[in-house]
């Protein structure tokens, strides 16, 4: 028996090749890629007819057969691993419906290489838009919750040690800003996807006078890829998207890590409803943060998938190859699916996380997070250098801890004595100043430099974030609308061609 797809190959594929390469690939890719392959075939047909490269009667019969295949769906196509891949199996079914002569005419002026590259861009474009929408949904929740909790004081942390007072709203504004940058990276990657490889052939274009930009417009692309070799060799649009998704996973993973710690009884800053928690099979008291653990774990998966894709490409030649373009893309599809799932859960986490306001305020009052304000007062009101003030307040904090005092129990006498000892002269900071400095509410109000947690600044920034999100959603919707409109136009043109009476 000879190969079903090539006169060059005088033997059928080995059973091991079919079992371990072709059949798993068909099972994995045929159904998911069927609609994209249908669109590519229909666009190519319309272009060939428009360019005068396809007899009209053959074009009508091909349009009818392509519509029939689309209506029947991928399950109607018998998959044969001896035909290697999705394209040859699709083509075999097309030839069964349209006849071998007519069905075989569609492959003029193209290759599986540019078909696969076009499939990857079409599918990655949809995946990128889905990820972008999911990120914008998370942004919306972060902004809304930031507005709700703009005045809820809590301790901020560095090195997991109490640092300075902030608000829970300020924390969520920071999250919204980071997520907005994650979304911007997706937007940038989508711009680089917006070029059509179809017509590049195997790598060197074609001798037929095709109209590549016509095909590009039919498939909703702005233009065609400029170089035929680059068109089939490169999947950097996918790596860019994977990079952006991986960075986004670090954002949600780090926020999940904060919530993971804050939700413990030892911190008690955040509570989650039972509907987003798990339990123990043996310990009745347990309420486990399963969603947070999932999000943190999936960050590792996205990093691994991105690394796997990069590693698959490393060392490949700058042209089309199975490892460079097929195996590397496997990780991309999984990454995009995982990313969308995780962003849905991340949104749930932000929606359901409930700050324990009294605990937050109590910790901010008692855990010395206002110490910097006290040092600033010594600089501002009695003229110490900041380094002198830093040493003096550090000594006060040490004295308080040794004496079992909380931050709000520090007295003016303790501060003045430590400052006098540090600078060698009599210091007289008044009691009202000390009380004000040790009040986390006053600390928040005073931090009004650009980017600070003062409620007035938070309100202004939240307004800016709302405006930016509205514009981002408008642009994303416009992109989707343009893609959808191109596809509707493509389907209408194919249907009109299929309905044309045969000569």
N, C-alpha and C positions, 0 to 999 in steps of 0.2 A: 504493500500500500504506500501511496505517495502522500505528501503533505496536502491538506485541503486548502491551503492558502498561498502556496508558492510552487512554481515549476522548478525553481532552483533546488528545493529540498526534496530529495527522492525517498525520504522515509517519514513516517508519521512521528510525532513527538513521543519520546519515551514516556511510559506510564508514570514514572517518578516525576517527570517535568510537569505533566498534566496534574498529578495529584498534589504537588507541593508548590507549584507556581501558578499555572494558568487557572485551575479550578478555584482555588481560594481567592485569587484576584477577581475572577468573574463574580463569584458569590458576594464579594465585598463591594465591587465597583459598578456592576451592571445596573442594578436598580437605582442606586443613588445618582448615577451619571446619565440615566436614560433620557430625562427631559432635556438636559444640557446638550446631549448628543443629537437629539431631535432638532433642537433649535439651530445648532451648528449646521446640520445637514440641510435644513430648510433655507437658512440664510445663504449657504453656498449655492444651492440650486437657483435661488432668485438672482444671485449675482451672475452666475453662468449664463442664465437666460438674458439678463440685462446687457451683458458684455458680448452677446452673440456667439457664445461658446457652447450652447446647448440647443439642439433642434426643439422647436416648440412642442411638437407631439410628444417627444421623450420627456420634456419638462412637465407637461400635463400629467402624464402617467406617473412620473416620479412624485409629483405633488400629491396625487391621489394615494399612492402607496405610502408615502410618509405620513399623511393624515390618518390612514388606516392603522399604521403602526402606533401612532400617538394615541389614537382612540382605544386600541386594544391593550396598550400598556406593556410594561416590561415582562410581565408574567406570560405573555403570549409568545415570547421569543424562546425557542429551545436553545439552551446554552450547551455548547460543545467545546470542551477545553482543547480539542484538536484544532480549533480555529483561533486559538491563542488568547484573544482578548475581547473586550466589549465591542470595539469597532468592527472587527471581522464578523462577529456574531450578529451584530446589527445589520451589517451589509448583506450577510447571507439571507436574513429574513426579508430584507428589502428586495433582493433579487428573486426570492420565491414569489413575492407579491407582484412585482413589476416585470418580471422576466429577466433572464440573465443579461441580455444585451442592454436593456434600458437601465436596469438596476446597477449595472457595472459602469455606466457613464458618469455617475455622480462623483466618482473619485478623481476625476480629471483635475489637474492643477492643485493638488494638495497631498498631504501625507498624514499618516497617523501622528507624526511628530507635532505638526501645527494644530491638528485637531485636539490632541491631548493638552497642548499648551493653552488653547482657547477654552477647553472644558475647565481647566484648572482656574483660569481667570474668572470665568463666569461663576463657578461655584464659590471661589474665594471672595468674589465681590458680594454675593449674597450673605456669606458667612460674616464678612466684615461689617456689613450693614446690620446684621442681627446682633453682633457684639456691640456695635455702636449704640443701638437702641437700648440694649440691656444696661450699658454703662450710663446712658443718660437717665434711665429710670432710677438707677442707684443715686445719681447726682440729685435728682429731684427729692428723694427721700432725705438725703443728707442735708440739703438746704432747708427743707421744711422743718426737720427736727432741730436744726441749728437755730432757726427762728423761734421755735417753741421754747428752747432751753438757753437762750442767749444770756439770761441772768442767773443761771444756776451755777453757783460757785463750787469749784472743786480744786483739789491740788493737782498741779501739773507735775510730771515726773521726768527726770533724767536719770539714767542708770538704774531705773526702777526705785529710785529714792525720791522722797518729796523734794520738790524744787521751788516752784513759785505758784501762787494762785492763778488759775485761769477759770474759764467757765466751760461747762459741757458744750455749750453752743460754739465757743471758740474752737474746741477740739473738732466738732463736726464741720465747722467752716474749713479747717485745715484738711479734713478728709475730702470735702467737696472740691477744694482746690486741686488736690492730688488726683482725684478721679477725673476732673476736667482735663488735666494734662494727659491722663491715660486715654481719654476719648480723643483728644487732639492728635495723639500718635496714630490712632486708628484712622482718623480722617485723612492724615497725611498718606498713610499706606493705601487707602482707597484711591487717592489721586494717582498713585503709581500703577495701580491695577488697570486704570482706564485707558488701555491700549490693546488693540486686537491683534493676536499673532496669526490669525488665519490668512493663508496665502503665502506664508513663508516656506511652505513645503517641508522637505526633510531638513534643510538648512540653507539651501541656495536659491530659494524662490522658485520660479517657474518660467518656462519659455512662452506660456500662454498669456495673452494680454488681459489679465484679470483686473478687477477693480476693487482693490483691497479696502479702500475707505468706504466703499458702498457696503461691503460686507460688515465692516466695523459698525456703521450706523444701524444696520439691520439688527445687530446684536446689542445695541445700546452703548457702544463704546464711542468715545469722542474722536478717536483716530486709530490708526494701525501702528504696530510696533515698527520703528524706523528701519531696523536691520534684521534681515531674515535669519541670520545665525543667532543673534541675541534673542530673537523671538522664541526659538525652540530650546536654547541652551539655558535660559535664566528662569528661576523661580524666586528671585529675590523679593518680589512682591509678597509672596507667602511668608518668607523668612521675616520680612519687615512686620507683617501682621502678627506672626508668632512672637516676635520680640516685644511688640506692643502688648500683646495679651499676657506674656510672661511678666512684664513690668507691672501690668494691672494686677496680676495675681499677687505680686509682692505687696501692693497697696492693701488689698483686702486681707492678705495673710497677716500683715503687721497690725492692722486694726483689730482683726480677730484675736491676735495674741494679747493686745491690751484688754479687750473685753474678757478674754479667758481668765486673766489675772484679776481684773476688777470684779468679776462675778463670784469669786471665791468668798466664803464666809470670812476669811482673814482680811480681805479688803472691803467687801460689802458695798462697793460703789455702784454696781449695776445689778439689776435683776432681769431675768427672762421668764416669760410665761411658760407654763408646763408644756404647751404645744410645740415648743422648739427645744425641748430637753429630752434626754433619755434617762434610764435608770440602771440599777445594778440587778443582777440575777440573784445575788446573795445578801447585799447590804440594803436594807429597807429604807434607810435615810437618804440614799443617794439621788441627786438630781444632776445628771451629767450634761455638760455642754457639747452635745454631739455635733451640732451644726458648726460650731467654732472649730472643733477638731477636724471636721471634714474640710472646711475652708483652708485651714493651715496645711493639711496634708496634700490637698490638691495643688497648692503652690509648688510643692516639690515635684508633683507630676508634670506640671507645665514646664518647669525648668528642665526636667528630664526629656520631655518630648522635643523641646526646642534644641537641646543638645544633641539628641538622636538625629534630628533632621540635618543639623549642621555637619554632624559627623558623617552622615550618609553622602553628603556632597563633597566633603573634603577629599582631595585626591582624584576627583573625577575630572575628565577633560571638559573644556568649555565648548560643549556641544550637547546634543541629545544623548542620554543614556538612561538605562533602567534604574540604576542606583541613584543617579543625580536627579531624575525627574519623577520617578515613580515611588521608589522607596522613601525618598526624602519627604514627599507630599503626604504619605500615610500619617505621619506625625501631625501634620497640619490639621487634617480633618478631625482627628481626635482632640487636638488642642482647642479648636473652635467649639466643639460640642461641650467639652469640659468647662470652658470659659463661660459659656452661656448658662450652663447649669449653676456654676458657682456664683455668677452675678445675680441670678435669681435668688439664691440663698443669702447672699450678702445683703441684698435689698431687704429680705425678711429680717435679718439680724438688726439692721439699722432701724427698721420700723418697730420692732418688738422690744429692743433694749430700753429698759426703764431706769433712769438714774435714781438712786436712793438719795434724794436731795439733802436730807438732814445729816446723813453720814458723810456725804461729800463736804458739806459746810463744816461739820465738826472736825473732820480731819484737816481741812485747810486752816482752821483756827488753832489747832493744837500741835500740828506736826512740824512746826518751824519753817513752813514754806514762805512765811512773810519776813524771814530774816534779812533778805536783800533789801526790802523796804526800810528796815531799821538802819542798815548800813548807809543807804542813800540819804536818810535823814541826817545822819552824822556829817555827811559831806555837805549837804545843802544848808543845814541850819547852824552848825558850829564850826565848819571850815576844815574838818579833817580831810586828809587825802583818802581816796577810796581804799588804798591798801591798809592804811591805819584803821579805817572804819571796819574793813573786812576782818582784821585780826581782833578788834575789840568785840564785834558781834559774835565771832566764832567763840571767843572766851565766854561770852554770856550764854550762848547755846550749850556749851560744855557744862557750865555751872548749873544750868537749869536741868539738863539731863541727869547729872550727878545727884541733884537734889530732888529728883522725881517730879519736876514741874513741867507742865505743858507750856507751849509757846505763849498762850494768852495769859499765863501767870507770871511772865517776866515783868519785873518792876523797873521804874525809872531809875531807882538807886542802883540796881544791878548794871544797867546800861552805862550810867555816868561813871560808876567806879571803874568798870572795865575800860572805858574810853580814856579816863584820866590816867590810868596805869599805862595804857598803850602809848599815849602821846606825851606823857610827862607834864601835863598841866591840868588845871581844874576844868572839867567839862560840865555844863549845865543844860542838858536837853530836857525840855519840860515834859511833864507826865502826859499831857494831852497829845503831844507828838508821838510818844511811845505807844499810847493806846491806838492812835490812828494808824501807825505803821504796822501794828500787830493785828489789825482788822482786815481780813481778806476781802471783805466787800469794798472797803476804802482802797485797798491795793488794786483791785480790778478797775475801779473808777479812775484811778490815777494813771493807769497804763494806757494813755491815749495817743502815744506815738503811732504813726502809720503801721498797721499790721497787728496792733496790740488787741487785748481782749476786752477793752472798755465797751460797754453795751452800745454806745453811740456808733463806735467804729464797726461793731458787729452788724448793727442794723444797716449801715451803709454798704458793707461788703455783701451782706445777704441780698440786697437789692441788685448789686452788680452781678452776683452769681445767677440770680433769676433771669436777668436780661441776657447774659451769655448763654444760659441753657436754652432759652427760647430761640435764640438765633441758631444755636447748634442743632436743635430739633428741626428748625425750618430748613436748614441746609440738608440734613439727613433725609427729610421727607421729600425735598425736591429731587435728590439723587434717586431715591426709590421711585418716585413718580416718573422720572425720565426713563429709568430702566424698564418699568412696567409699561409705559407708553410705547417704547420701542418694541417690546415683545408683543403687545396687542397689534401693532402695525404689522409685524412680521407674520403673525397668525392670519390676519385679514388678507394679506397679499398671497399667502400660500393657499388659503381657502378659495380666493378668487381664481387663482391659477388652476386649482383642482376642479373648479366648477366650469372651466372653459370647455366648450364642446370640442371634441377631437376633430381635426381636419378631415 
